[in-house]
Amino acid sequence: MKKIYHSADSRGSVDHGWLQAKHSFSFANFYDPDRMHFGKLRVLNDDIIAPGKGFGTHPHNDMEIITIPLRGSLEHKDSMGNGSIITAGEVQVMSAGSGIMHSEFNPSPMEEVNLFQIWIFPEIKDVKPRYDQRRFETTSYENAIKTVVNNSEDDNSLFIHQRAAISLSRPSAGKELLYKLYYPNSGVYMLLIDGKINVEGTILLKRDALGISESNDFSFRAVEDSFVLFLEVPMN
């Protein structure tokens, strides 16, 4: 088993007033040649957007973009004609493919929105752009690991064009769980959203992350009530 540990305070940081962001990998003005990506995972941003603010219309192509709100809500509009609001408990996916324009704003006049934005390199380029969102009840990943994004359209999860899996877990203090890879030769970048966990001898605190590769499975134990994000991606 190979491990790569990233402490919460080692992430890139930016404060634009309306946007406070933490970058797990090189992004915008944050550049670290040792943290360009983890396998096919290119971006993991931890964003806080002020009330009434957001990202104006901008383009994307050939990227699988996943948004997971942790608190608050986010309004989405795109060139495919989609317009929706996603809230905490929901997950949004967008396959940029051959090209898409979209905007993201915090529609609340009072409440900040905190979200993860994730970019994964696609397995197939120039696909027809697509959009989807779904709510996943917290009970589905209490003391369990729930996959919310996957490469299978038959699975009860959102589809992306990559042999990747995004999962959530809320283990209670003392609970031990086993993560098993969905795909061979994958790695898992796990970020502790909240709490404290022990991953095969490595302690993670709030917003710490651990990249695990060269292993088919691994166990972790919640030292206290915790919330964990798993990003399984091809490593090459």
PASEKOL-564155 format. One record per residue (C-alpha): chain; residue number from 1; x, z negated, y negated. Coordinates in Angstrom, 1 decimal. Layout:
% residues N
+--------+-----+--------+--------+--------+
: chaine : num :      u :      w :      v :
+--------+-----+--------+--------+--------+
:      A : NUM :      X :      Z :      Y :
...
+--------+-----+--------+--------+--------+
END
This chain:
% residues 236
+--------+-----+--------+--------+--------+
: chaine : num :      u :      w :      v :
+--------+-----+--------+--------+--------+
:      A :   1 :    0.0 :    0.0 :    0.0 :
:      A :   2 :    1.2 :    1.0 :   -3.4 :
:      A :   3 :    0.0 :   -1.0 :   -6.5 :
:      A :   4 :    0.2 :   -0.2 :  -10.2 :
:      A :   5 :   -0.7 :   -3.2 :  -12.5 :
:      A :   6 :   -1.9 :   -2.7 :  -16.0 :
:      A :   7 :   -2.7 :   -5.8 :  -18.1 :
:      A :   8 :   -5.6 :   -5.7 :  -20.5 :
:      A :   9 :   -3.2 :   -6.1 :  -23.5 :
:      A :  10 :   -1.0 :   -3.1 :  -22.4 :
:      A :  11 :   -3.8 :   -0.6 :  -23.2 :
:      A :  12 :   -3.6 :    1.6 :  -26.3 :
:      A :  13 :   -5.6 :    0.2 :  -29.2 :
:      A :  14 :   -7.3 :    1.8 :  -32.2 :
:      A :  15 :   -9.6 :    0.4 :  -34.9 :
:      A :  16 :  -11.3 :    3.0 :  -37.1 :
:      A :  17 :  -13.8 :    0.5 :  -38.5 :
:      A :  18 :  -16.8 :    2.2 :  -36.9 :
:      A :  19 :  -15.0 :    2.6 :  -33.6 :
:      A :  20 :  -12.8 :    0.1 :  -31.8 :
:      A :  21 :  -11.3 :    1.5 :  -28.7 :
:      A :  22 :   -8.9 :    0.6 :  -25.8 :
:      A :  23 :   -7.2 :    3.4 :  -23.9 :
:      A :  24 :   -6.1 :    2.8 :  -20.3 :
:      A :  25 :   -4.2 :    6.2 :  -20.4 :
:      A :  26 :   -2.6 :    8.3 :  -23.1 :
:      A :  27 :   -5.3 :    9.5 :  -25.5 :
:      A :  28 :   -5.4 :   10.5 :  -29.2 :
:      A :  29 :   -2.7 :    8.6 :  -31.0 :
:      A :  30 :   -1.8 :    6.5 :  -28.0 :
:      A :  31 :    1.0 :    8.1 :  -25.9 :
:      A :  32 :    2.8 :    6.6 :  -23.0 :
:      A :  33 :    4.6 :    9.1 :  -20.7 :
:      A :  34 :    4.1 :    6.7 :  -17.8 :
:      A :  35 :    0.4 :    6.4 :  -18.4 :
:      A :  36 :   -0.9 :   10.0 :  -18.6 :
:      A :  37 :   -3.3 :    9.7 :  -15.8 :
:      A :  38 :   -3.9 :    8.1 :  -12.3 :
:      A :  39 :   -4.3 :   11.0 :   -9.9 :
:      A :  40 :   -7.3 :   13.1 :  -11.1 :
:      A :  41 :   -8.4 :   10.3 :  -13.4 :
:      A :  42 :   -7.5 :   11.4 :  -16.9 :
:      A :  43 :   -9.3 :    9.0 :  -19.3 :
:      A :  44 :  -10.7 :    5.5 :  -19.2 :
:      A :  45 :  -11.7 :    4.4 :  -22.7 :
:      A :  46 :  -13.3 :    1.1 :  -23.5 :
:      A :  47 :  -15.2 :    1.8 :  -26.7 :
:      A :  48 :  -17.2 :   -0.3 :  -29.2 :
:      A :  49 :  -19.2 :    1.8 :  -31.6 :
:      A :  50 :  -20.8 :    0.2 :  -34.8 :
:      A :  51 :  -24.5 :    0.4 :  -35.5 :
:      A :  52 :  -25.6 :    3.8 :  -36.7 :
:      A :  53 :  -22.2 :    5.4 :  -36.0 :
:      A :  54 :  -20.8 :    7.8 :  -33.4 :
:      A :  55 :  -19.1 :   11.0 :  -32.5 :
:      A :  56 :  -20.4 :   14.2 :  -34.2 :
:      A :  57 :  -20.9 :   17.4 :  -32.3 :
:      A :  58 :  -17.7 :   18.4 :  -30.5 :
:      A :  59 :  -16.7 :   20.6 :  -27.5 :
:      A :  60 :  -15.5 :   19.9 :  -24.0 :
:      A :  61 :  -14.7 :   22.2 :  -21.1 :
:      A :  62 :  -13.5 :   21.8 :  -17.5 :
:      A :  63 :  -13.9 :   18.0 :  -17.3 :
:      A :  64 :  -16.2 :   15.6 :  -15.5 :
:      A :  65 :  -17.3 :   13.1 :  -18.1 :
:      A :  66 :  -19.0 :    9.8 :  -17.1 :
:      A :  67 :  -20.4 :    7.2 :  -19.5 :
:      A :  68 :  -21.2 :    3.7 :  -18.5 :
:      A :  69 :  -22.8 :    1.5 :  -21.3 :
:      A :  70 :  -22.1 :   -2.2 :  -20.8 :
:      A :  71 :  -24.3 :   -3.4 :  -23.7 :
:      A :  72 :  -26.3 :   -1.7 :  -26.3 :
:      A :  73 :  -27.5 :    2.0 :  -26.2 :
:      A :  74 :  -26.1 :    5.4 :  -26.9 :
:      A :  75 :  -27.9 :    8.6 :  -28.0 :
:      A :  76 :  -26.8 :   11.8 :  -26.5 :
:      A :  77 :  -27.5 :   15.4 :  -27.6 :
:      A :  78 :  -25.9 :   18.6 :  -26.2 :
:      A :  79 :  -26.0 :   22.4 :  -26.4 :
:      A :  80 :  -28.0 :   22.6 :  -23.1 :
:      A :  81 :  -30.9 :   21.1 :  -25.0 :
:      A :  82 :  -30.6 :   17.6 :  -23.5 :
:      A :  83 :  -31.5 :   14.6 :  -25.8 :
:      A :  84 :  -31.7 :   11.1 :  -24.4 :
:      A :  85 :  -30.7 :    7.5 :  -24.9 :
:      A :  86 :  -28.7 :    5.7 :  -22.3 :
:      A :  87 :  -28.6 :    1.9 :  -22.1 :
:      A :  88 :  -26.8 :   -0.8 :  -20.2 :
:      A :  89 :  -27.6 :   -0.5 :  -16.5 :
:      A :  90 :  -27.6 :    3.3 :  -16.7 :
:      A :  91 :  -24.9 :    5.8 :  -15.9 :
:      A :  92 :  -24.5 :    9.3 :  -17.4 :
:      A :  93 :  -22.6 :   12.2 :  -16.1 :
:      A :  94 :  -21.8 :   15.5 :  -17.8 :
:      A :  95 :  -20.0 :   18.4 :  -16.1 :
:      A :  96 :  -18.5 :   20.3 :  -19.1 :
:      A :  97 :  -17.5 :   23.3 :  -17.0 :
:      A :  98 :  -17.4 :   26.6 :  -18.8 :
:      A :  99 :  -18.0 :   24.8 :  -22.1 :
:      A : 100 :  -20.4 :   22.4 :  -23.8 :
:      A : 101 :  -21.0 :   20.9 :  -27.2 :
:      A : 102 :  -22.4 :   17.4 :  -27.5 :
:      A : 103 :  -22.7 :   14.4 :  -29.8 :
:      A : 104 :  -22.9 :   10.6 :  -29.1 :
:      A : 105 :  -24.3 :    8.1 :  -31.6 :
:      A : 106 :  -25.3 :    4.4 :  -31.6 :
:      A : 107 :  -29.0 :    4.6 :  -32.5 :
:      A : 108 :  -29.3 :    0.9 :  -33.3 :
:      A : 109 :  -29.3 :   -0.2 :  -36.9 :
:      A : 110 :  -28.0 :   -3.7 :  -35.9 :
:      A : 111 :  -26.4 :   -3.8 :  -32.5 :
:      A : 112 :  -23.0 :   -2.5 :  -31.4 :
:      A : 113 :  -22.7 :   -0.5 :  -28.2 :
:      A : 114 :  -19.8 :   -1.1 :  -25.8 :
:      A : 115 :  -19.2 :    1.5 :  -23.2 :
:      A : 116 :  -16.7 :    3.0 :  -20.8 :
:      A : 117 :  -16.0 :    6.7 :  -21.1 :
:      A : 118 :  -14.3 :    8.2 :  -18.1 :
:      A : 119 :  -12.8 :   11.7 :  -17.7 :
:      A : 120 :  -12.0 :   13.1 :  -14.3 :
:      A : 121 :  -10.4 :   16.5 :  -13.7 :
:      A : 122 :  -12.8 :   18.8 :  -11.7 :
:      A : 123 :  -12.2 :   20.3 :   -8.3 :
:      A : 124 :  -13.6 :   23.6 :   -9.5 :
:      A : 125 :  -13.2 :   25.1 :  -13.0 :
:      A : 126 :  -15.6 :   27.1 :  -15.1 :
:      A : 127 :  -18.7 :   25.8 :  -13.4 :
:      A : 128 :  -22.1 :   25.9 :  -15.1 :
:      A : 129 :  -22.4 :   22.8 :  -17.4 :
:      A : 130 :  -24.8 :   20.2 :  -16.2 :
:      A : 131 :  -26.1 :   16.8 :  -17.3 :
:      A : 132 :  -27.7 :   13.8 :  -15.5 :
:      A : 133 :  -28.3 :   10.1 :  -15.9 :
:      A : 134 :  -29.7 :    7.3 :  -13.7 :
:      A : 135 :  -30.5 :    3.6 :  -13.8 :
:      A : 136 :  -28.9 :    1.4 :  -11.1 :
:      A : 137 :  -30.4 :   -2.1 :  -10.8 :
:      A : 138 :  -27.9 :   -4.9 :  -10.9 :
:      A : 139 :  -29.3 :   -6.3 :   -7.7 :
:      A : 140 :  -27.9 :   -3.2 :   -5.9 :
:      A : 141 :  -24.3 :   -4.3 :   -6.5 :
:      A : 142 :  -24.6 :   -8.1 :   -6.4 :
:      A : 143 :  -22.1 :   -9.3 :   -3.8 :
:      A : 144 :  -21.8 :   -5.7 :   -2.7 :
:      A : 145 :  -20.1 :   -2.4 :   -3.7 :
:      A : 146 :  -22.5 :    0.2 :   -5.0 :
:      A : 147 :  -21.4 :    3.8 :   -5.5 :
:      A : 148 :  -23.0 :    5.3 :   -8.6 :
:      A : 149 :  -21.1 :    8.6 :   -8.9 :
:      A : 150 :  -20.0 :   10.7 :   -5.9 :
:      A : 151 :  -19.3 :   14.3 :   -4.8 :
:      A : 152 :  -22.3 :   14.3 :   -2.5 :
:      A : 153 :  -25.7 :   15.5 :   -3.8 :
:      A : 154 :  -27.3 :   13.9 :   -0.7 :
:      A : 155 :  -26.1 :   10.5 :   -1.7 :
:      A : 156 :  -28.2 :    8.1 :   -3.8 :
:      A : 157 :  -25.7 :    8.6 :   -6.7 :
:      A : 158 :  -24.9 :   11.0 :   -9.5 :
:      A : 159 :  -23.0 :   14.1 :   -8.6 :
:      A : 160 :  -19.7 :   15.4 :  -10.1 :
:      A : 161 :  -17.5 :   18.4 :   -9.2 :
:      A : 162 :  -14.7 :   16.3 :   -7.7 :
:      A : 163 :  -14.0 :   14.4 :   -4.4 :
:      A : 164 :  -14.2 :   11.2 :   -6.3 :
:      A : 165 :  -16.4 :    8.1 :   -6.3 :
:      A : 166 :  -17.2 :    5.6 :   -9.0 :
:      A : 167 :  -18.6 :    2.2 :   -7.8 :
:      A : 168 :  -19.6 :   -1.1 :   -9.3 :
:      A : 169 :  -19.6 :   -4.7 :   -7.9 :
:      A : 170 :  -20.7 :   -8.1 :   -9.1 :
:      A : 171 :  -19.2 :  -10.6 :   -6.6 :
:      A : 172 :  -20.1 :  -14.3 :   -7.0 :
:      A : 173 :  -17.3 :  -16.9 :   -7.1 :
:      A : 174 :  -15.8 :  -17.2 :   -3.6 :
:      A : 175 :  -17.2 :  -13.9 :   -2.3 :
:      A : 176 :  -14.7 :  -11.6 :   -0.5 :
:      A : 177 :  -15.4 :   -7.8 :   -0.1 :
:      A : 178 :  -13.7 :   -4.9 :    1.5 :
:      A : 179 :  -13.3 :   -1.5 :   -0.3 :
:      A : 180 :  -13.0 :    1.4 :    2.1 :
:      A : 181 :  -11.9 :    4.8 :    0.8 :
:      A : 182 :  -14.5 :    7.6 :    0.7 :
:      A : 183 :  -11.9 :   10.4 :    0.9 :
:      A : 184 :   -8.5 :   10.6 :    2.5 :
:      A : 185 :   -5.4 :   10.7 :    0.3 :
:      A : 186 :   -7.3 :    9.1 :   -2.6 :
:      A : 187 :   -6.3 :    6.2 :   -4.8 :
:      A : 188 :   -8.5 :    3.6 :   -6.5 :
:      A : 189 :   -8.1 :    2.5 :  -10.1 :
:      A : 190 :  -10.0 :   -0.7 :  -10.4 :
:      A : 191 :  -10.7 :   -2.4 :  -13.7 :
:      A : 192 :  -12.1 :   -5.9 :  -13.9 :
:      A : 193 :  -14.9 :   -5.8 :  -16.5 :
:      A : 194 :  -15.3 :   -9.5 :  -16.5 :
:      A : 195 :  -14.3 :  -12.6 :  -14.5 :
:      A : 196 :  -11.3 :  -13.2 :  -12.3 :
:      A : 197 :  -10.4 :  -11.7 :   -8.9 :
:      A : 198 :   -7.6 :  -11.8 :   -6.3 :
:      A : 199 :   -6.8 :   -8.3 :   -4.9 :
:      A : 200 :   -4.5 :   -8.8 :   -1.9 :
:      A : 201 :   -2.4 :  -11.3 :   -3.8 :
:      A : 202 :   -2.6 :   -9.8 :   -7.3 :
:      A : 203 :   -4.7 :  -11.7 :   -9.8 :
:      A : 204 :   -6.8 :   -9.7 :  -12.3 :
:      A : 205 :   -8.3 :  -11.2 :  -15.4 :
:      A : 206 :  -10.8 :   -9.7 :  -17.8 :
:      A : 207 :  -10.0 :   -6.0 :  -18.5 :
:      A : 208 :   -6.9 :   -6.0 :  -16.3 :
:      A : 209 :   -6.6 :   -3.0 :  -14.0 :
:      A : 210 :   -4.9 :   -2.2 :  -10.7 :
:      A : 211 :   -4.2 :    1.2 :   -9.2 :
:      A : 212 :   -4.0 :    1.2 :   -5.4 :
:      A : 213 :   -2.8 :    4.1 :   -3.3 :
:      A : 214 :   -1.4 :    4.8 :    0.1 :
:      A : 215 :   -4.0 :    2.6 :    1.8 :
:      A : 216 :   -7.3 :    3.3 :    3.5 :
:      A : 217 :   -8.9 :    0.1 :    2.4 :
:      A : 218 :   -8.2 :   -3.2 :    0.6 :
:      A : 219 :   -9.9 :   -6.5 :    0.2 :
:      A : 220 :  -10.6 :   -8.6 :   -2.9 :
:      A : 221 :  -12.0 :  -12.1 :   -3.6 :
:      A : 222 :  -13.8 :  -13.3 :   -6.6 :
:      A : 223 :  -12.2 :  -16.4 :   -8.0 :
:      A : 224 :  -15.1 :  -16.7 :  -10.4 :
:      A : 225 :  -18.3 :  -14.7 :  -10.9 :
:      A : 226 :  -17.0 :  -11.2 :  -11.7 :
:      A : 227 :  -17.9 :   -7.6 :  -12.6 :
:      A : 228 :  -15.7 :   -4.8 :  -11.2 :
:      A : 229 :  -15.4 :   -1.0 :  -11.8 :
:      A : 230 :  -13.8 :    1.2 :   -9.1 :
:      A : 231 :  -12.6 :    4.7 :   -9.8 :
:      A : 232 :  -11.6 :    6.5 :   -6.6 :
:      A : 233 :   -9.9 :    9.9 :   -7.2 :
:      A : 234 :   -7.6 :   12.4 :   -5.4 :
:      A : 235 :   -4.0 :   11.6 :   -6.1 :
:      A : 236 :   -2.8 :   15.2 :   -6.1 :
+--------+-----+--------+--------+--------+
END
